Amino acid sequence: MTNIVNDVHSFVNESKFWFPLLHSLLSALIFWIVFSVYPQQKRKNQIRPIVEYDLYCIQNALFSIFDLLFRSSMHSPSQFQSEIRSGKLDKKDFYIALQNKCMNATYLYPDQIKNSYLIIGEELLLRYESIYKLIDKVTNYNEYANTDELLLLEQIRTNLKMYELNEKRISSSSITIVNGQKLQAVVSNLGYMHQSMHDLYKLYMELQKIIFLESKYQNRDLLIHKVQFLYYSSQYNKCQKTIKKWMTNYPDTESLLSYYSLLCDFKLRKNNYDKVKSVLEKKYYNGSLVSSRDLLKELVEDETVRSIMESLYPKEEIDSMHQVMLKEDIQKKAFLDTNNAIADFFEERDTRFKNIRQQENR
């Protein structure tokens, strides 16, 4: 040890070039770490959660677009929310969903169909503008977003700008004057947007993967949406691991996430009826089966689950839940039947749309 110390001391005293150089390099390295790397990393730790939260908000805004497209009424959410989160919707689904949607009141024709239409131009524009602002905010922090994220956001922005949706566009009349004659498009709905909306949907799914599988940011609502994404996209093991890891951080999510954990058990063929009883005994959602009907819909097909339910809840409440389930199934079927009928009507008048549904079924 003494020899090493002596050698170092000798090197310092005798070196006229290397020691001053090494001393300068070490000093520069320490200066760079203290005054550049550390502050930059500190700022990244502060800003990166903001970027990830904004990405999550963009995902929510995109979801609200698709929910709007699949609505049968402007006064209630769509009945396709689980399908939207699943990533399993195809072009045909968007084509059918758009059959009863139009841009503004001047597109309420022909008479046979207009009463089925929902005017969504203004609502759609509001969602687009919200996404533009969020994308601009993230790109302002571009040094804290990675290349894949920035590229995906630009692809989303490009898609949204495809039809140049703006105040003028959503309020423009369906009537065009040519040589003194009034002309209107044969097809008055937004079915022509089905391809771009499906392309946007695929980008939405890529964004979901980034947010729910890669990002570190976490909050209560994001946890719920992550669990829903994992469950409806058939990632049941990951879904259960997420519930187990994070549910205790947000105690008010216990009721909802306990149901999803139960659903995962059944999908994985781990039919734990003691767990079913435990969850149902707690009587979440103020003890209302109707309030938890969406989560129970898949479970009530099991005879043992039905028996457990009958032992815990009065027959009137169980019957009420089934009646609401049946009513919603009828409404969903009516929406699809009506929109398919509208598609049939217009495809007879414009053969360009004739094969869309058939192509998706091949």
Backbone hydrogen bonds, N-H to C=O, Kabsch-Sander energy under -0.5 kcal/mol:
donor,donor_aa,acceptor,acceptor_aa,energy
5,V,1,M,-2.0
6,N,2,T,-2.4
7,D,3,N,-2.5
8,V,4,I,-2.5
9,H,5,V,-2.5
10,S,6,N,-2.5
11,F,7,D,-2.5
12,V,8,V,-2.3
13,N,9,H,-2.0
14,E,10,S,-2.4
15,S,11,F,-2.3
21,L,17,F,-1.9
22,L,18,W,-3.1
23,H,19,F,-2.7
24,S,20,P,-2.2
25,L,21,L,-2.7
26,L,22,L,-2.6
27,S,23,H,-2.1
28,A,24,S,-2.5
29,L,25,L,-2.4
30,I,26,L,-2.5
31,F,27,S,-2.4
32,W,28,A,-2.6
33,I,29,L,-2.5
34,V,30,I,-2.6
35,F,31,F,-2.8
36,S,32,W,-1.7
37,V,32,W,-2.4
38,Y,33,I,-2.8
40,Q,36,S,-2.3
41,Q,37,V,-2.8
42,K,38,Y,-2.5
43,R,39,P,-2.5
44,K,40,Q,-2.4
45,N,41,Q,-2.3
46,Q,42,K,-1.1
47,I,43,R,-2.8
48,R,44,K,-2.9
50,I,47,I,-0.8
51,V,47,I,-2.0
52,E,48,R,-2.6
53,Y,49,P,-2.2
54,D,50,I,-2.5
55,L,51,V,-2.2
56,Y,52,E,-1.9
57,C,53,Y,-2.2
58,I,54,D,-2.2
59,Q,55,L,-2.2
60,N,56,Y,-2.2
61,A,57,C,-2.3
62,L,58,I,-2.5
63,F,59,Q,-2.3
64,S,60,N,-2.1
65,I,61,A,-1.3
66,F,62,L,-2.0
67,D,63,F,-2.7
68,L,64,S,-1.8
69,L,65,I,-2.1
70,F,66,F,-1.6
71,R,68,L,-1.2
76,S,73,S,-0.8
79,Q,70,F,-0.5
84,I,80,F,-2.4
85,R,81,Q,-2.1
86,S,82,S,-1.4
87,G,83,E,-0.9
87,G,84,I,-0.7
88,K,83,E,-0.8
94,F,90,D,-1.5
95,Y,91,K,-2.5
96,I,92,K,-2.5
97,A,93,D,-2.4
98,L,94,F,-1.9
99,Q,96,I,-1.4
100,N,97,A,-0.7
101,K,98,L,-1.6
102,C,118,L,-2.4
107,Y,104,N,-2.0
108,L,105,A,-1.5
109,Y,107,Y,-2.1
113,I,110,P,-1.8
114,K,110,P,-2.2
116,S,113,I,-2.8
117,Y,114,K,-1.1
118,L,100,N,-2.5
120,I,102,C,-2.5
120,I,118,L,-0.7
121,G,102,C,-0.6
121,G,103,M,-0.9
124,L,120,I,-3.0
125,L,121,G,-2.2
126,L,122,E,-2.0
127,R,123,E,-1.6
128,Y,124,L,-2.2
129,E,125,L,-2.8
130,S,126,L,-1.8
131,I,127,R,-1.9
132,Y,128,Y,-2.5
133,K,129,E,-2.1
134,L,130,S,-1.8
135,I,131,I,-2.8
136,D,132,Y,-2.5
137,K,133,K,-2.0
138,V,134,L,-2.2
139,T,135,I,-2.7
140,N,136,D,-1.4
141,Y,137,K,-0.6
141,Y,138,V,-1.3
142,N,139,T,-1.4
144,Y,141,Y,-2.7
145,A,142,N,-1.3
150,L,146,N,-2.3
151,L,147,T,-2.7
152,L,148,D,-2.2
153,L,149,E,-2.3
154,E,150,L,-2.0
155,Q,151,L,-2.1
156,I,152,L,-2.2
157,R,153,L,-2.6
158,T,154,E,-2.5
159,N,155,Q,-2.2
160,L,156,I,-2.4
161,K,157,R,-1.6
162,M,159,N,-1.5
164,E,161,K,-1.3
165,L,160,L,-0.6
170,I,166,N,-2.6
171,S,167,E,-1.2
172,S,168,K,-0.9
172,S,169,R,-0.6
176,T,183,L,-2.8
178,V,176,T,-0.6
178,V,181,Q,-2.7
181,Q,178,V,-2.0
183,L,176,T,-2.9
183,L,181,Q,-0.5
185,A,174,S,-0.5
188,S,186,V,-0.6
190,L,98,L,-1.0
190,L,101,K,-1.9
193,M,190,L,-2.2
194,H,191,G,-1.8
197,M,193,M,-2.4
198,H,194,H,-2.1
199,D,195,Q,-2.3
200,L,196,S,-2.3
201,Y,197,M,-2.1
202,K,198,H,-1.9
203,L,199,D,-1.6
204,Y,200,L,-2.3
205,M,201,Y,-2.0
206,E,202,K,-1.6
207,L,203,L,-2.2
208,Q,204,Y,-2.3
209,K,205,M,-1.8
210,I,206,E,-1.7
211,I,207,L,-2.5
212,F,208,Q,-3.1
213,L,209,K,-2.0
214,E,209,K,-0.5
214,E,210,I,-1.3
215,S,210,I,-2.2
223,L,219,N,-2.3
224,I,220,R,-2.0
225,H,221,D,-2.5
226,K,222,L,-2.6
227,V,223,L,-2.4
228,Q,224,I,-2.3
229,F,225,H,-2.7
230,L,226,K,-2.6
231,Y,227,V,-2.6
232,Y,228,Q,-2.8
233,S,229,F,-1.4
234,S,231,Y,-1.8
235,Q,230,L,-3.1
236,Y,234,S,-1.0
239,C,235,Q,-2.1
240,Q,236,Y,-2.3
241,K,237,N,-2.2
242,T,238,K,-2.3
243,I,239,C,-2.2
244,K,240,Q,-2.6
245,K,241,K,-2.1
246,W,242,T,-2.3
247,M,243,I,-2.3
249,N,246,W,-1.5
250,Y,246,W,-0.7
250,Y,247,M,-1.3
253,T,250,Y,-2.5
254,E,251,P,-1.5
257,L,253,T,-2.8
258,S,254,E,-2.2
259,Y,255,S,-1.1
260,Y,256,L,-1.6
261,S,257,L,-2.4
262,L,258,S,-1.9
263,L,259,Y,-2.6
264,C,260,Y,-2.3
265,D,261,S,-1.8
266,F,262,L,-1.7
267,K,263,L,-2.1
268,L,264,C,-2.2
269,R,266,F,-1.3
270,K,265,D,-3.8
272,N,270,K,-1.7
273,Y,271,N,-1.1
276,V,272,N,-1.7
277,K,273,Y,-2.4
278,S,274,D,-2.4
279,V,275,K,-2.7
280,L,276,V,-2.7
281,E,277,K,-2.5
282,K,278,S,-1.1
283,K,280,L,-1.1
287,G,283,K,-1.1
287,G,284,Y,-0.9
288,S,285,Y,-1.6
289,L,287,G,-0.6
292,S,288,S,-0.8
293,R,290,V,-1.3
295,L,292,S,-0.6
296,L,292,S,-1.5
297,K,293,R,-1.6
300,V,296,L,-2.4
301,E,298,E,-0.6
302,D,299,L,-2.2
306,R,302,D,-2.0
307,S,303,E,-1.9
308,I,304,T,-2.3
309,M,305,V,-2.5
310,E,306,R,-2.4
311,S,307,S,-1.4
312,L,308,I,-0.8
312,L,309,M,-0.9
313,Y,309,M,-2.2
317,E,314,P,-0.6
318,I,314,P,-1.8
319,D,315,K,-2.8
320,S,316,E,-2.0
321,M,317,E,-2.1
322,H,318,I,-2.3
323,Q,319,D,-2.3
324,V,320,S,-2.1
325,M,321,M,-2.5
326,L,322,H,-2.6
327,K,323,Q,-2.5
328,E,324,V,-2.4
329,D,325,M,-2.2
330,I,326,L,-2.4
331,Q,327,K,-2.3
332,K,328,E,-2.4
333,K,329,D,-2.4
334,A,330,I,-2.5
335,F,331,Q,-2.1
336,L,332,K,-2.1
337,D,333,K,-2.8
338,T,334,A,-2.8
339,N,335,F,-2.4
340,N,336,L,-2.3
341,A,337,D,-2.0
342,I,338,T,-2.2
343,A,339,N,-2.2
344,D,340,N,-2.3
345,F,341,A,-2.2
346,F,342,I,-2.3
347,E,343,A,-2.5
348,E,344,D,-1.2
349,R,346,F,-0.9
350,D,346,F,-2.2
353,F,350,D,-1.6
354,K,351,T,-1.4
356,I,353,F,-1.1
359,Q,355,N,-2.8
360,E,356,I,-1.6
361,N,357,R,-0.8
361,N,358,Q,-0.6
362,R,358,Q,-0.5
362,R,359,Q,-1.0
